[in-house]
């Protein structure tokens, strides 16, 4: 069974989606093309939010909520991905533009470093995966999935505690523990990219329908957004020291 730490690429994603029409099947190149289109849309959204300084702080929360809703819809309605993925990319781009502007105001120069690191990690891991320097074994998958689930649980607990004016100590601060925690999260987010590459490759081999190319693009955007935000947090913690 194919697995991924990315919730959008869980083991059942390609189940019952196999296409028997040779002209209507998912390909790796098709997934790559649609990922590039989605990235372009996200960049446009980010540029718009970055350019509208007065609106940026007001649109972050609505964009985060809308993006979450669209992500849930896409995960449960994969056949809608050709429509929801571009919309999701635009909304997440707006979110990232607003968040980036706030981080840049607090820590000048941090955004370009975060962008460089994010895409540097993406391309390095892609090369490592294609050259088989990284082998996606079952133990590798289970380890990344378990770590991703643990991180998600910590964030959920932290979110709930926030309603009561409390927070998990140390991990959100700029001390050594906080930096090590963020570094760990960045590593796990990066390894999720490897699982996503493997999952998409297997999906193409399986003969999933073409709309899954858009779903694959959505999944990669989801992981990249997470990775970029975590890198921002890590850099901010190191700068705050």
C-alpha positions as CSV (number, residue, x, y, z in Angstrom):
1,X,0.0,0.0,0.0
2,X,1.3,3.5,-0.8
3,X,1.6,5.8,2.1
4,X,2.5,9.4,2.7
5,X,2.8,11.7,5.7
6,X,1.1,14.3,3.7
7,X,-2.6,14.0,4.6
8,X,-3.6,14.7,1.0
9,X,-1.5,11.7,-0.1
10,X,-2.7,9.0,2.3
11,X,-2.7,5.4,1.2
12,X,-6.2,5.4,-0.1
13,X,-5.7,8.4,-2.4
14,X,-5.4,6.3,-5.6
15,X,-7.7,3.5,-4.5
16,X,-10.7,3.0,-6.8
17,X,-9.4,5.8,-9.1
18,X,-7.7,3.6,-11.7
19,X,-8.4,4.7,-15.2
20,X,-8.8,2.1,-18.0
21,X,-8.6,4.7,-20.8
22,X,-5.0,4.9,-22.0
23,X,-5.5,8.5,-23.1
24,X,-6.9,9.6,-19.8
25,X,-4.3,8.4,-17.3
26,X,-2.1,10.3,-14.9
27,X,1.5,10.9,-15.9
28,X,4.5,12.2,-13.9
29,X,5.1,14.9,-16.5
30,X,1.4,15.9,-16.3
31,X,1.7,16.2,-12.5
32,X,4.9,18.3,-12.8
33,X,3.3,20.6,-15.3
34,X,0.3,21.2,-13.1
35,X,2.5,21.7,-10.1
36,X,4.3,24.4,-12.0
37,X,1.0,26.1,-12.9
38,X,-0.1,25.9,-9.3
39,X,3.1,27.4,-8.1
40,X,2.7,30.2,-10.6
41,X,-0.8,30.9,-9.3
42,X,0.5,30.9,-5.7
43,X,3.3,33.3,-6.6
44,X,0.7,35.7,-8.1
45,X,-1.4,35.5,-5.0
46,X,1.6,36.1,-2.8
47,X,2.7,39.1,-4.9
48,X,-0.7,40.7,-4.6
49,X,-0.8,40.3,-0.8
50,X,2.8,41.6,-0.6
51,X,1.9,44.6,-2.7
52,X,-1.1,45.5,-0.6
53,X,0.5,46.3,2.7
54,X,-2.6,47.8,4.3
55,X,-4.7,44.7,3.6
56,X,-2.0,42.0,4.3
57,X,-2.6,41.8,8.0
58,X,-6.4,41.6,7.6
59,X,-6.4,38.8,5.0
60,X,-4.1,36.3,6.7
61,X,-6.8,34.8,9.0
62,X,-9.6,34.6,6.3
63,X,-7.1,33.1,3.8
64,X,-6.0,30.5,6.4
65,X,-9.5,29.5,7.1
66,X,-10.6,29.4,3.4
67,X,-7.4,27.5,2.5
68,X,-8.2,24.9,5.2
69,X,-11.7,24.5,3.9
70,X,-10.6,24.1,0.3
71,X,-8.0,21.6,1.4
72,X,-10.5,19.4,3.2
73,X,-12.9,19.5,0.2
74,X,-10.1,18.5,-2.2
75,X,-8.9,15.6,0.0
76,X,-12.4,14.2,0.2
77,X,-13.4,15.1,-3.4
78,X,-10.3,14.4,-5.4
79,X,-12.2,14.6,-8.7
80,X,-12.8,18.3,-8.0
81,X,-9.0,18.9,-7.9
82,X,-8.8,20.5,-11.4
83,X,-11.0,23.3,-10.0
84,X,-10.0,23.4,-6.3
85,X,-6.3,23.1,-6.8
86,X,-5.9,26.5,-8.6
87,X,-8.2,28.1,-6.1
88,X,-6.3,26.6,-3.2
89,X,-3.0,27.8,-4.7
90,X,-4.3,31.3,-5.1
91,X,-5.6,31.4,-1.5
92,X,-2.4,30.0,0.0
93,X,-0.4,32.4,-2.1
94,X,-2.3,35.3,-0.5
95,X,-1.8,33.7,2.9
96,X,1.9,33.3,2.4
97,X,2.3,36.9,1.0
98,X,0.6,38.3,4.1
99,X,2.6,36.2,6.5
100,X,5.8,36.9,4.7
101,X,5.2,40.6,4.9
102,X,4.8,40.4,8.7
103,X,7.9,38.4,9.1
104,X,9.9,40.7,6.8
105,X,8.8,43.7,8.9
106,X,10.1,42.0,12.0
107,X,13.2,40.4,10.5
108,X,14.4,42.2,7.3
109,X,15.8,39.8,4.8
110,X,14.2,36.7,6.2
111,X,11.8,36.0,3.4
112,X,14.3,35.7,0.6
113,X,16.3,33.3,2.8
114,X,13.2,31.2,3.5
115,X,12.3,31.1,-0.2
116,X,15.8,30.1,-1.2
117,X,16.0,27.3,1.5
118,X,12.5,26.0,0.6
119,X,13.2,25.5,-3.1
120,X,16.8,24.5,-2.4
121,X,15.5,21.6,-0.2
122,X,12.9,20.8,-2.9
123,X,15.4,20.4,-5.7
124,X,18.0,18.6,-3.6
125,X,15.5,16.1,-2.4
126,X,14.1,15.6,-5.9
127,X,17.7,14.9,-7.2
128,X,18.4,12.6,-4.3
129,X,15.1,10.7,-4.9
130,X,15.6,10.4,-8.6
131,X,19.1,9.1,-8.2
132,X,17.9,6.7,-5.5
133,X,20.2,8.1,-2.9
134,X,17.1,8.1,-0.7
135,X,15.3,4.8,-0.7
136,X,11.6,5.0,0.3
137,X,11.3,1.8,2.4
138,X,8.3,0.9,4.5
139,X,10.2,1.7,7.7
140,X,11.1,5.1,6.2
141,X,7.5,5.8,5.4
142,X,6.2,4.7,8.8
143,X,8.9,6.8,10.6
144,X,8.0,10.0,8.7
145,X,4.3,9.4,9.1
146,X,4.6,8.8,12.8
147,X,6.7,12.0,13.2
148,X,4.3,14.0,11.1
149,X,1.3,12.8,13.2
150,X,3.2,13.7,16.4
151,X,3.9,17.2,15.2
152,X,0.2,17.6,14.2
153,X,-0.9,16.5,17.6
154,X,1.5,19.0,19.3
155,X,0.1,21.8,17.1
156,X,-3.5,20.9,17.8
157,X,-2.9,20.8,21.6
158,X,-1.0,24.1,21.3
159,X,-3.9,25.6,19.4
160,X,-6.5,24.5,21.9
161,X,-4.4,25.7,24.8
162,X,-4.2,29.1,23.1
163,X,-8.0,29.6,23.8
164,X,-7.2,29.4,27.5
165,X,-4.2,31.8,27.4
166,X,-1.7,29.0,27.8
167,X,0.9,27.5,25.5
168,X,3.3,24.6,25.4
169,X,6.6,25.9,27.0
170,X,9.8,26.3,25.1
171,X,8.9,25.0,21.6
172,X,7.6,28.4,20.4
173,X,10.4,30.4,21.9
174,X,13.8,31.4,20.5
175,X,15.8,29.3,23.0
176,X,17.8,26.2,22.2
177,X,14.8,23.8,22.7
178,X,12.5,26.0,20.4
179,X,15.2,26.1,17.7
180,X,15.8,22.4,17.8
181,X,12.1,21.7,17.7
182,X,11.6,23.9,14.6
183,X,14.7,22.2,13.0
184,X,13.1,18.8,13.6
185,X,9.8,20.0,12.1
186,X,11.6,21.3,9.0
187,X,13.4,18.0,8.6
188,X,10.1,16.1,8.8
189,X,8.3,18.5,6.4
190,X,11.2,18.0,4.0
191,X,11.0,14.2,4.2
192,X,7.3,14.4,3.4
193,X,8.4,15.7,0.0
194,X,10.2,12.5,-0.6
195,X,7.1,10.5,0.3
196,X,5.1,12.7,-2.1
197,X,7.5,12.1,-5.0
198,X,7.3,8.3,-4.4
199,X,3.6,8.4,-4.1
200,X,3.1,10.3,-7.3
201,X,5.4,8.1,-9.2
202,X,3.5,5.0,-8.0
203,X,0.2,6.6,-8.8
204,X,1.4,7.2,-12.4
205,X,2.5,3.6,-12.6
206,X,-0.9,2.5,-11.3
207,X,-2.7,4.3,-14.1
208,X,-4.8,6.7,-12.0
209,X,-7.1,9.1,-13.9
210,X,-5.8,12.3,-15.2
211,X,-7.5,14.5,-12.7
212,X,-5.1,13.0,-10.1
213,X,-2.4,15.1,-11.7
214,X,-4.1,18.2,-10.2
215,X,-4.5,16.3,-6.9
216,X,-0.8,15.6,-6.9
217,X,-0.1,19.2,-7.6
218,X,-2.3,20.2,-4.7
219,X,-0.5,17.8,-2.4
220,X,2.9,19.1,-3.3
221,X,1.7,22.7,-2.8
222,X,0.3,21.7,0.6
223,X,3.7,20.3,1.7
224,X,5.7,23.2,0.3
225,X,3.5,25.7,2.1
226,X,4.1,23.8,5.4
227,X,7.8,23.6,4.7
228,X,8.1,27.3,3.9
229,X,6.2,28.4,7.0
230,X,8.3,26.2,9.3
231,X,11.5,27.6,7.7
232,X,10.2,31.1,8.4
233,X,9.6,30.1,12.0
234,X,13.0,28.6,12.4
235,X,14.8,31.6,10.9
236,X,12.8,33.9,13.1
237,X,13.8,32.0,16.2
238,X,17.4,32.2,15.3
239,X,17.2,35.9,14.6
240,X,15.3,36.6,17.8
241,X,18.3,35.3,19.8
